[in-house]
Structures are given as structure tokens and as C-alpha cells.
């Protein structure tokens, strides 16, 4: 893992407005690794931070979002920080978008 690497994420749950689904459960989202702290002795990843950057709407367009920074640190005795599947991350849409639902 290196700063700037793009990672694929999946949305958990539909995003709706007035009952209309705009972003479907399971939609592909992207995030970026924003910080990596390595252990000086052996190079293991001590902590890693990611930010969500975009998500795919029902019409296929990429919607820019700003995600809160998410940081995960390695547990004592573990060599690498791990972000487990199903971990919840939050993001906010940055601009008005016309989505053809």
C-alpha cells in the first residue's frame, strides 16, 4: 500500500431521494490511500488512512464525494494494519448532479 493508490469499495445500502434510488446497494465506489505509516524496523504498515473519493450512480456516472478520513492502526503484535470487509466509511456528495434514474 502506497499513498495515492486507488482502492475499490462497495456501497452498502441504496441512496434514495423521495423514494427514487440514485445509487444502488453494491455500487462501486473509489477511495484513495492518503497516509501510510511504516514501522522503521521492518517496514510493516503500522497505520493506514483512506478517503472515499467517488461513487457510481444508477446511470453509470461517477459522482465526486468527500469522505471522512478513515484510519486503521495495527494491533499489538501484528505486522500490518488491516481494514476489514464491511467496514463502514462515510462520504458526502460534493456537487449538484443530474442523475437519470
C-alpha positions as CSV (number, residue, x, y, z in Angstrom):
1,X,0.0,0.0,0.0
2,X,1.3,3.4,-1.0
3,X,0.0,6.9,-0.8
4,X,-2.1,7.7,-3.8
5,X,-3.1,4.1,-4.5
6,X,-6.8,3.9,-5.6
7,X,-8.9,1.2,-3.9
8,X,-12.2,-0.2,-4.9
9,X,-15.1,-0.1,-2.4
10,X,-18.7,-1.2,-2.4
11,X,-21.8,0.7,-1.2
12,X,-23.8,-0.9,1.5
13,X,-27.5,0.1,1.0
14,X,-29.4,2.2,-1.5
15,X,-29.1,6.0,-1.6
16,X,-32.6,7.4,-2.3
17,X,-34.3,10.8,-2.6
18,X,-38.1,10.9,-2.5
19,X,-38.2,7.2,-2.9
20,X,-36.1,7.1,-6.1
21,X,-32.9,5.1,-6.0
22,X,-30.0,7.2,-7.2
23,X,-27.1,5.0,-6.1
24,X,-27.7,1.2,-5.7
25,X,-26.6,-1.1,-3.0
26,X,-23.3,-2.7,-4.1
27,X,-22.4,0.2,-6.4
28,X,-18.7,0.6,-7.0
29,X,-17.0,3.5,-5.0
30,X,-13.4,4.5,-5.1
31,X,-11.1,5.6,-2.3
32,X,-7.5,6.7,-2.1
33,X,-4.8,5.8,0.3
34,X,-3.9,9.2,1.9
35,X,-1.4,8.1,4.6
36,X,0.8,5.1,5.3
37,X,3.0,4.9,8.4
38,X,5.6,2.1,8.3
39,X,7.5,0.6,11.2
40,X,11.1,1.8,10.8
41,X,12.5,-1.6,11.8
42,X,10.8,-4.0,9.4
43,X,8.8,-1.9,7.1
44,X,5.4,-3.3,8.2
45,X,2.4,-1.0,7.9
46,X,1.8,0.5,11.3
47,X,-1.2,2.6,10.2
48,X,-3.1,3.4,7.0
49,X,-5.6,6.1,6.2
50,X,-8.1,6.2,3.3
51,X,-10.6,8.7,1.9
52,X,-13.6,7.9,-0.3
53,X,-13.4,10.0,-3.5
54,X,-16.3,8.8,-5.8
55,X,-19.2,6.5,-6.2
56,X,-21.1,5.2,-9.3
57,X,-24.8,6.4,-9.7
58,X,-27.5,4.2,-11.3
59,X,-26.9,5.8,-14.7
60,X,-23.2,4.9,-14.7
61,X,-21.7,8.3,-14.0
62,X,-19.1,8.8,-11.3
63,X,-20.2,11.2,-8.5
64,X,-17.5,13.0,-6.7
65,X,-17.7,12.7,-2.9
66,X,-15.7,13.8,0.0
67,X,-15.2,11.1,2.6
68,X,-14.1,11.5,6.1
69,X,-10.5,10.3,6.6
70,X,-10.5,6.7,8.0
71,X,-7.5,5.5,9.9
72,X,-6.7,2.0,10.9
73,X,-3.7,1.0,13.1
74,X,-2.1,-2.4,13.5
75,X,-3.0,-4.2,16.7
76,X,-0.2,-5.0,19.2
77,X,1.9,-7.9,17.9
78,X,0.5,-7.6,14.4
79,X,2.7,-6.7,11.4
80,X,0.1,-4.9,9.3
81,X,-2.8,-2.5,9.7
82,X,-5.9,-4.1,8.1
83,X,-9.3,-2.6,7.0
84,X,-11.8,-5.5,7.2
85,X,-14.5,-6.1,4.6
86,X,-17.8,-4.5,5.7
87,X,-16.1,-1.6,7.5
88,X,-18.3,1.5,7.3
89,X,-17.0,4.7,5.8
90,X,-18.9,8.0,5.4
91,X,-18.9,10.3,2.4
92,X,-20.8,13.5,1.3
93,X,-21.7,14.4,-2.3
94,X,-19.6,17.5,-3.4
95,X,-21.7,19.0,-6.2
96,X,-25.2,19.0,-7.6
97,X,-25.6,16.1,-10.1
98,X,-28.3,15.3,-12.6
99,X,-28.8,11.5,-12.4
100,X,-31.0,9.7,-14.9
101,X,-32.7,7.2,-12.6
